[in-house]
């Protein structure tokens, strides 16, 4: 039986590396169902360095998506602290968290999650509109530029249902990076794509993140994807709740 | 602004469903607008027609029937009263105007009204018309001369110099059954301008014409004041002041053969009945509009379920609760607003069409006024309901955890 009391510290930003963009400390997420209490995430210390691409690996249900949602401020820890780009998220109210996400987070989803009522251009414009940080002409120009960058410049007026899966994910990447996020989160970005296509999408994601000076965190169970990234973290190494459940 | 942009995008994405929902709102609002517009026109018409007169003397019976018959030319009279009553009030120092009426015959369902030139004075004063306007030609001076109301002239095509024969009673019977007074044709001597009042649908002649037709004027050469035994249908009176009208009312109330009626009061009573009916129809129409707004809510509830993951996505990429709330509220507002505007336009069209149909079929004249506060209120209420219809599903959708929404399959 593993020693669950042992403290695990995982700091990729040590040894003179880049300053951390994500710092977690004594963090737990627990749910209560009737009399039972389940802990799905239990992290002692974790620091993710800025400017790199980091993979989170592990089987389904190991807490990869939960960790990403925590970083995005979509989930609040039951206990502990999480700082993203210097901001302590546990202390932020709902409105401040919304503004934090609009300003600092980009999110790429497994199912693309494009808004079907909007064109490709509209989808890419959306985060910039939400953050309200850019005049309309610049916003439109940047959206078009990003679509050109992901190879969909000619598909700007197309609605998501007129695009292939690969094209939809490219639009998803352009949308995620549009608001100049500091942290780009990708949850199984290749799971809905064919293997060959998935790899090219991940390469595009890494390139776009680097061009925009964003830190990329990818949750994936695909070893081929992990080889493309700067670092890989296995969830079993950072999540003590996995040891308990096993 | 992002909420408006997103809401419009969502609206454009479901044009048929949103169009049909707006149409349902439009139907409810159109009935509300049509009933209130027609009711307003009826009230205005009734108060304009009955409000100008102070006292009506008619045979005993239903006061409403007497008012509808004399002022609106829309009912059979309650009966006849002796000519002496008219002579008595005409000679009264407290009476400034007394207008006698004699009904009995008709032409193509248009009532022939025997009266005096005082009727012309009365309608000129009520309509504030000058001597030069209102009548082309002249007012009848001799028996079997006639001036036609504008609607009658339009419907029959008769003009000055033409002749026609009247039928006895108020209903035109087939030729073989009719009791036309063919031996005594009328000659048209005047055409009244349109008044948008009951005057338009009547034919006016001298008081003695009907007596001559019906044998109450046996000797054409006899003195016009020799009226013994003759009858008229009603007398309209205007007094010098309220005291004179009250005195005449008390005086006439003592008689067995006549009843004094205050037309304004009776018109108010009739309008009260109309109001009750209109309130019922309007309530039902508002209920229909409310159900249509519930339709918006159901449609947006369905949209909220369908967009579960989209709402979570919007939240994940930085949309605030207010933005998401705003999107659905604006959708509800827009659908209801569009429906309400179409409904108001359609309702007013319906009112105009019904008023036109009433005029064509029955000769009732209703003037549809300009759109005003009622229409603006109908649009405002519908939009408020639409806003609420969007707000509630959005609030429920926002209660869901974003992370769960992102994991949802829908």
Contacts between the chains, C-beta under 8 A, distances in Angstrom:
chain1	res1	chain2	res2	distance
A	65	B	403	7.5
A	65	B	406	8.0
A	65	B	407	7.3
A	66	B	403	7.5
A	69	B	402	7.7
A	69	B	403	4.6
A	69	B	406	7.6
A	72	B	316	6.3
A	74	B	315	7.4
A	74	B	316	6.0
A	74	B	402	4.7
A	74	B	403	5.2
A	74	B	406	7.6
A	75	B	403	5.4
A	94	B	321	6.9
A	95	B	320	6.5
A	98	B	315	7.6
A	98	B	318	6.1
A	98	B	319	7.1
A	98	B	320	4.2
A	98	B	321	7.4
A	99	B	318	7.4
A	99	B	320	7.9
A	101	B	315	7.9
A	101	B	316	6.8
A	101	B	317	6.8
A	101	B	318	4.3
A	102	B	317	7.3
A	102	B	318	2.6
A	102	B	319	7.7
A	103	B	318	7.3
A	105	B	316	8.0
A	105	B	317	7.7
A	105	B	318	7.3
A	106	B	317	7.8
A	107	B	313	8.0
A	107	B	316	5.1
A	107	B	317	5.9
A	109	B	313	7.0
A	109	B	406	6.9
A	111	B	309	7.4
A	113	B	309	6.2
A	113	B	310	7.2
A	113	B	313	4.1
A	113	B	316	7.9
A	113	B	406	7.3
A	115	B	6	7.7
A	115	B	9	7.6
A	115	B	310	5.7
A	115	B	313	7.1
A	115	B	314	7.4
A	116	B	13	6.7
A	116	B	310	7.5
A	117	B	6	7.6
A	117	B	9	4.3
A	117	B	10	4.7
A	117	B	12	7.1
A	117	B	13	3.8
A	118	B	6	7.8
A	118	B	9	5.4
A	122	B	9	6.7
A	126	B	2	7.9
A	126	B	314	7.9
A	126	B	317	6.7
A	127	B	317	5.0
A	127	B	318	6.0
A	129	B	1	7.8
A	129	B	2	4.5
A	129	B	5	6.9
A	130	B	2	6.0
A	130	B	314	7.9
A	130	B	317	6.6
A	130	B	318	4.4
A	130	B	319	5.3
A	130	B	323	6.9
A	131	B	318	6.0
A	132	B	2	7.8
A	175	B	317	7.2
A	176	B	317	7.8
A	179	B	317	7.9
A	179	B	318	7.2
A	187	B	406	8.0
